[in-house]
Protein backbone atom coordinates (compact mmCIF):
# COMPACT_ATOMS: atom_id res chain seq x y z
CA UNK A 1 0.00 0.00 0.00
CA UNK A 2 2.82 2.41 0.93
CA UNK A 3 4.66 1.57 -2.28
CA UNK A 4 1.57 2.36 -4.35
CA UNK A 5 1.22 5.73 -2.58
CA UNK A 6 4.89 6.56 -3.19
CA UNK A 7 4.59 5.63 -6.86
CA UNK A 8 1.51 7.85 -7.25
CA UNK A 9 3.34 10.78 -5.61
CA UNK A 10 6.38 10.21 -7.80
CA UNK A 11 4.26 10.13 -10.95
CA UNK A 12 2.45 13.34 -9.94
CA UNK A 13 5.77 15.07 -9.25
CA UNK A 14 7.20 13.94 -12.59
CA UNK A 15 4.14 15.20 -14.47
CA UNK A 16 4.26 18.58 -12.71
CA UNK A 17 7.98 18.93 -13.47
CA UNK A 18 7.36 18.13 -17.15
CA UNK A 19 4.57 20.72 -17.29
CA UNK A 20 6.97 23.34 -15.91
CA UNK A 21 9.39 22.73 -18.78
CA UNK A 22 6.79 22.96 -21.57
CA UNK A 23 5.67 26.37 -22.81
CA UNK A 24 2.02 26.80 -21.73
CA UNK A 25 -0.55 26.84 -24.51
CA UNK A 26 -2.62 29.99 -24.53
CA UNK A 27 -3.48 32.92 -26.78
CA UNK A 28 -1.92 36.37 -26.91
CA UNK A 29 -2.45 39.40 -29.17
CA UNK A 30 0.02 41.25 -31.31
CA UNK A 31 0.11 45.06 -31.54
CA UNK A 32 -2.47 44.96 -34.36
CA UNK A 33 -4.87 43.02 -32.10
CA UNK A 34 -4.39 39.76 -34.02
CA UNK A 35 -4.75 36.67 -31.79
CA UNK A 36 -1.84 34.23 -31.86
CA UNK A 37 -1.60 30.81 -30.22
CA UNK A 38 1.60 30.42 -28.23
CA UNK A 39 2.26 26.97 -29.67
CA UNK A 40 2.62 28.61 -33.10
CA UNK A 41 5.49 30.80 -31.86
CA UNK A 42 8.11 28.04 -31.90
CA UNK A 43 6.87 25.96 -34.85
CA UNK A 44 9.56 27.34 -37.18
CA UNK A 45 12.47 26.94 -34.78
CA UNK A 46 13.81 27.90 -31.38
CA UNK A 47 12.76 31.22 -29.87
CA UNK A 48 13.54 33.58 -27.05
CA UNK A 49 10.52 35.06 -25.28
CA UNK A 50 11.09 38.32 -23.45
CA UNK A 51 8.54 39.74 -20.98
CA UNK A 52 8.79 43.46 -20.22
CA UNK A 53 6.94 46.65 -19.28
CA UNK A 54 7.38 50.32 -20.10
CA UNK A 55 8.36 51.18 -16.52
CA UNK A 56 11.18 48.60 -16.48
CA UNK A 57 14.45 50.31 -17.42
CA UNK A 58 16.53 47.09 -17.28
CA UNK A 59 14.00 45.60 -19.73
CA UNK A 60 14.63 48.40 -22.21
CA UNK A 61 18.41 48.02 -21.89
CA UNK A 62 18.19 44.29 -22.47
CA UNK A 63 15.93 44.69 -25.50
CA UNK A 64 18.69 46.52 -27.40
CA UNK A 65 20.77 43.33 -27.19
CA UNK A 66 17.80 41.11 -27.99
CA UNK A 67 17.20 43.06 -31.18
CA UNK A 68 20.80 42.39 -32.23
CA UNK A 69 20.40 38.67 -31.47
CA UNK A 70 17.16 38.57 -33.47
CA UNK A 71 18.94 39.98 -36.51
CA UNK A 72 22.19 38.06 -36.05
CA UNK A 73 20.66 34.58 -35.66
CA UNK A 74 17.60 34.88 -37.92
CA UNK A 75 19.30 32.90 -40.70
CA UNK A 76 19.79 30.03 -38.25
CA UNK A 77 16.01 29.93 -37.68
CA UNK A 78 16.12 31.74 -34.33
CA UNK A 79 13.58 34.42 -33.43
CA UNK A 80 12.84 36.77 -30.57
CA UNK A 81 9.26 37.26 -29.34
CA UNK A 82 8.72 40.19 -27.04
CA UNK A 83 5.68 40.29 -24.76
CA UNK A 84 4.63 43.46 -22.97
CA UNK A 85 2.66 43.07 -19.74
CA UNK A 86 1.49 46.66 -19.22
CA UNK A 87 -2.20 47.27 -18.51
CA UNK A 88 -4.71 47.56 -21.37
CA UNK A 89 -4.77 51.35 -20.87
CA UNK A 90 -1.06 51.53 -21.75
CA UNK A 91 -1.39 49.70 -25.08
CA UNK A 92 -1.15 52.89 -27.15
CA UNK A 93 2.00 53.93 -25.28
CA UNK A 94 3.49 50.49 -25.89
CA UNK A 95 2.77 50.75 -29.62
CA UNK A 96 4.39 54.18 -29.89
CA UNK A 97 7.42 53.10 -27.84
CA UNK A 98 7.98 49.98 -29.98
CA UNK A 99 7.60 52.02 -33.17
CA UNK A 100 10.13 54.62 -31.94
CA UNK A 101 12.69 51.90 -31.12
CA UNK A 102 12.32 50.19 -34.53
CA UNK A 103 12.74 46.70 -33.10
CA UNK A 104 13.09 43.96 -35.69
CA UNK A 105 11.23 41.40 -33.56
CA UNK A 106 7.45 41.11 -33.10
CA UNK A 107 5.85 42.46 -29.94
CA UNK A 108 2.79 40.95 -28.30
CA UNK A 109 0.55 42.06 -25.44
CA UNK A 110 -0.25 40.17 -22.23
CA UNK A 111 -2.18 42.94 -20.41
CA UNK A 112 -3.22 40.80 -17.46
CA UNK A 113 0.19 39.08 -17.25
CA UNK A 114 -1.52 35.66 -17.45
CA UNK A 115 1.01 34.13 -19.83
CA UNK A 116 3.82 35.73 -17.80
CA UNK A 117 2.59 34.03 -14.61
CA UNK A 118 1.87 30.69 -16.33
CA UNK A 119 5.51 30.53 -17.40
CA UNK A 120 6.75 31.21 -13.88
CA UNK A 121 7.47 34.92 -14.29
CA UNK A 122 7.86 36.95 -11.12
CA UNK A 123 10.53 39.55 -11.93
CA UNK A 124 11.18 41.55 -15.09
CA UNK A 125 12.79 41.40 -17.43
CA UNK A 126 11.98 37.73 -17.74
CA UNK A 127 13.45 35.73 -20.61
CA UNK A 128 12.70 32.19 -21.74
CA UNK A 129 14.72 30.18 -24.25
CA UNK A 130 12.41 27.68 -25.94
CA UNK A 131 13.43 24.92 -28.34
CA UNK A 132 11.44 24.00 -31.45
CA UNK A 133 9.50 21.38 -29.46
CA UNK A 134 8.16 24.02 -27.08
CA UNK A 135 10.39 22.95 -24.19
CA UNK A 136 11.68 25.76 -21.99
CA UNK A 137 15.46 25.30 -22.02
CA UNK A 138 16.37 28.16 -19.68
CA UNK A 139 14.90 31.09 -17.74
CA UNK A 140 16.51 34.42 -16.90
CA UNK A 141 15.06 36.87 -14.38
CA UNK A 142 16.32 40.43 -14.20
CA UNK A 143 19.08 42.06 -16.20
CA UNK A 144 22.50 43.50 -15.42
CA UNK A 145 24.96 44.75 -18.06
CA UNK A 146 26.99 41.76 -19.22
CA UNK A 147 24.13 39.25 -18.83
CA UNK A 148 23.69 39.39 -22.60
CA UNK A 149 27.00 37.53 -23.06
CA UNK A 150 25.77 34.49 -21.14
CA UNK A 151 22.43 34.67 -22.95
CA UNK A 152 24.13 34.78 -26.34
CA UNK A 153 26.25 31.75 -25.40
CA UNK A 154 23.03 29.87 -24.55
CA UNK A 155 21.46 30.93 -27.86
CA UNK A 156 24.51 29.72 -29.77
CA UNK A 157 24.43 26.41 -27.88
CA UNK A 158 20.70 25.99 -28.60
CA UNK A 159 21.39 26.59 -32.29
CA UNK A 160 24.44 24.31 -32.32
CA UNK A 161 26.77 27.18 -33.29
CA UNK A 162 30.26 26.74 -31.95
CA UNK A 163 32.17 29.65 -30.46
CA UNK A 164 35.58 30.69 -31.76
CA UNK A 165 37.14 29.17 -28.62
CA UNK A 166 35.42 25.82 -29.24
CA UNK A 167 36.63 25.80 -32.86
CA UNK A 168 40.22 26.53 -31.73
CA UNK A 169 40.06 23.73 -29.16
CA UNK A 170 38.81 21.26 -31.78
CA UNK A 171 41.59 22.22 -34.19
CA UNK A 172 44.18 21.84 -31.43
CA UNK A 173 42.85 18.35 -30.63
CA UNK A 174 43.03 17.35 -34.30
CA UNK A 175 46.76 18.10 -34.44
Buried (B, 14 or more C-beta within 10 A) or exposed (E): EEEEEEEEEEEEEEEEEEEEEEBBEBEBBBBEEEEBEBBEBBEEBBBBBBBBBBEBEBBBBBBEBBBBBBEEBBEBEBBBBBBBBBEEEBBEEBBEBBEEEEBBBBBBBBBEBBBBBBBEBEEBBBBBBBBBEBBBBBBBEBBEEEBBEEBBEBBBBBBEBEEEEEEEEEEEEEE
